[in-house]
Amino acid sequence: MRWWHIAPVLLLEQELFPEDAWSAGMFWSELAEAHPGGTRHYTVAVTPDGAVVGYAGLMAVGGDGDVQTIAVDGRHQGTGLGAALLADLVRESARRGCADLLLEVRVDNTRAQRLYERFGFEPVGIRRGYYQPAGIDALVMRLDLTAVPADPAASAAAPDDLDEPADHPRPDVKKDTPHG
């Protein structure tokens, strides 16, 4: 992700997470650490015409990784794009020497939980009232990166939602970061 992706990412952020969307300042702050030697890695998914339809971010500090965000435009959900974005974060975590990858997911977001489980994430706890202002709990999930195969997407290659057909091609995931 680069600075010019922030505007379209913010539009998706508002559409997908209207109650707890990140601000432009939050994305700028994250991208300030997405440089060689930095603690962040952000990627975007774009259509052939350049439209941003997904994004994902990682924080990696001291051998631990944390999925900061992952989102896919509703019109592209069910195509495997979420799995491709997550696979990029898992690979980057391993490349950075992380032993564990953590994430929080809304307890009512079973679709995302199924995706994470296909990658081998396991529940490790609950953060009460984590998502504000609604006060929705977060399920904390952990992936042991020492047990992940070289291609993390291989075992999780099914579309994000098995109930929806993937009737259009998946957009490309772009490692459009200064170091990626």
C-alpha positions in Angstrom: 0.0 0.0 0.0 1.2 3.5 -0.8 -0.1 6.9 0.2 -2.2 7.2 -3.0 -4.2 4.1 -1.9 -5.4 5.8 1.3 -8.4 7.6 -0.3 -9.9 4.5 -1.9 -9.0 2.4 1.2 -10.9 4.9 3.4 -14.0 4.5 1.1 -13.9 0.7 1.6 -13.2 1.1 5.3 -16.3 3.3 5.7 -18.4 0.9 3.7 -17.3 -2.3 5.4 -16.8 -1.0 9.0 -19.1 2.0 9.4 -19.1 1.9 13.2 -15.4 1.5 13.8 -13.7 2.6 10.6 -10.0 3.7 10.8 -9.3 7.3 10.1 -6.9 8.7 7.5 -4.5 9.6 10.3 -4.5 5.9 11.4 -3.5 4.7 7.9 -0.9 7.5 7.5 0.6 6.4 10.9 0.7 2.8 9.9 2.3 3.6 6.5 4.9 5.7 8.2 6.3 2.4 9.6 6.0 0.5 6.3 9.6 1.0 5.2 12.7 -1.3 5.1 13.4 -2.0 8.7 9.9 -0.8 9.8 7.4 -2.7 11.8 4.5 -2.6 9.3 3.6 -4.3 6.0 0.6 -3.3 4.0 -0.7 -4.6 0.8 -3.6 -3.8 -1.5 -5.7 -5.8 -4.0 -6.5 -4.0 -7.2 -8.6 -4.8 -10.3 -7.0 -4.6 -13.8 -8.4 -1.1 -14.1 -6.6 -0.1 -10.8 -9.6 0.0 -8.4 -8.7 -1.0 -4.8 -10.9 -3.8 -3.7 -9.1 -5.2 -0.7 -6.3 -4.4 1.7 -4.4 -6.0 4.6 -1.9 -4.9 7.1 0.6 -6.5 9.5 2.6 -5.3 12.5 5.7 -7.4 13.3 7.7 -6.6 16.4 10.1 -8.7 18.4 9.2 -12.1 16.8 5.5 -11.6 17.1 3.1 -10.6 14.3 -0.3 -9.1 14.5 -2.9 -8.7 11.7 -3.8 -5.1 11.9 -6.6 -5.1 9.3 -7.9 -7.1 6.4 -10.8 -6.2 4.2 -12.4 -7.2 0.9 -15.0 -5.2 -1.0 -18.3 -7.0 -0.7 -18.5 -7.5 -4.5 -15.3 -9.5 -4.4 -16.0 -11.6 -1.3 -16.2 -15.3 -2.0 -13.5 -15.2 -4.7 -10.5 -16.2 -2.6 -9.2 -12.6 -2.3 -9.4 -12.6 1.5 -7.3 -15.8 1.5 -4.8 -14.3 -0.9 -4.4 -11.2 1.3 -4.1 -13.3 4.5 -1.5 -15.6 2.8 0.6 -12.5 2.0 0.5 -11.5 5.7 1.4 -15.0 6.8 4.3 -15.2 4.4 5.6 -11.7 5.4 5.3 -12.7 9.1 7.4 -15.8 8.5 9.9 -13.8 6.4 10.3 -11.4 9.3 11.0 -14.3 11.7 7.8 -14.2 13.7 7.0 -17.3 15.7 3.3 -16.4 16.2 0.7 -14.4 14.3 -2.2 -13.0 16.3 -5.4 -11.3 15.2 -8.7 -10.1 16.6 -12.0 -10.8 14.9 -15.5 -9.8 15.8 -17.3 -12.7 17.6 -20.2 -12.2 15.2 -18.0 -12.4 12.0 -18.2 -16.2 11.4 -17.2 -15.8 7.8 -13.8 -14.3 8.7 -13.4 -16.9 11.5 -13.8 -19.7 9.0 -11.1 -18.2 6.8 -8.7 -17.9 9.7 -9.4 -21.4 10.8 -8.6 -22.8 7.3 -5.2 -21.2 7.7 -4.7 -22.9 11.1 -5.5 -20.0 13.5 -6.9 -21.2 16.8 -8.9 -19.3 19.3 -6.9 -18.2 22.4 -9.1 -15.7 24.2 -11.8 -13.0 24.2 -11.4 -9.2 24.4 -14.6 -8.0 25.9 -16.1 -4.9 24.3 -13.1 -4.5 22.0 -15.0 -3.1 19.0 -16.3 0.3 19.8 -18.7 2.0 19.9 -20.9 -1.1 19.6 -19.1 -2.9 22.4 -18.8 -6.1 20.4 -16.3 -8.7 21.8 -13.3 -9.8 19.8 -12.2 -13.4 19.5 -8.4 -13.5 19.7 -6.8 -16.1 17.4 -3.3 -17.3 17.1 -1.3 -19.1 14.3 1.9 -20.9 15.2 4.1 -19.9 12.3 6.7 -22.6 13.2 4.1 -25.2 12.0 3.0 -23.4 8.8 3.9 -24.9 5.4 6.1 -22.9 2.9 2.9 -22.0 1.0 0.3 -21.0 3.6 -2.4 -20.6 1.0 -2.1 -24.2 -0.2 -4.2 -25.6 2.6 -6.6 -22.7 2.6 -7.1 -22.3 -1.2 -10.9 -22.5 -1.0 -12.9 -19.3 -1.7 -13.6 -17.1 1.4 -17.2 -18.1 1.6 -18.1 -21.6 0.3 -21.8 -20.5 0.1 -21.1 -18.0 -2.7 -19.8 -18.9 -6.2 -16.7 -17.2 -7.4 -18.1 -16.0 -10.7 -15.5 -13.4 -11.6 -11.7 -13.5 -11.6 -9.9 -12.5 -8.4 -8.1 -9.2 -8.5 -4.3 -9.1 -8.1 -2.8 -8.6 -4.7 -0.1 -6.0 -5.0 2.8 -5.8 -2.6 3.0 -2.2 -3.3 5.1 -1.1 -0.4 8.5 0.6 -0.4 10.2 -2.7 0.5 7.9 -5.3 -1.1 
